[in-house]
């Protein structure tokens, strides 16, 4: 069974499907352990965070800053 898709909707009403990944780095700082990117557009923007939710919210903030 596959994971449910994470969707974000920006303040302009655009909805994006988000892909997240967990890759803990070999450094003490944990704020880069999770990453989030728009599905199919992985080279565009990336959000990072200590948790999956933090990474998704960081990505949303980055997208909204550009809209």
Helices and strands as residue ranges (DSSP letters): E 6-9, E 15-22, E 34-38, E 46-49, H 52-66
